[in-house]
């Protein structure tokens, strides 16, 4: 399969106390940029495990990114076909 276009995903974590946040940015070659965010809060009785908080925050940010991309694709299809389109999340 030939790759026609690629993109880059950057992810950055912010941690403070019991909170972990992830910010994701997808940049496509056509200049499109989509940003997403995910967060989690560690329960006070849970042990402090930085990696676990990062995994959860990253998963939520990537889930947000996926939803935004589906909404964007749906809008692009509707614009092309002049028919209402809604892709399921």
Order of alpha helices (4+ residues) and beta strands (2+ residues): beta-beta-beta-alpha
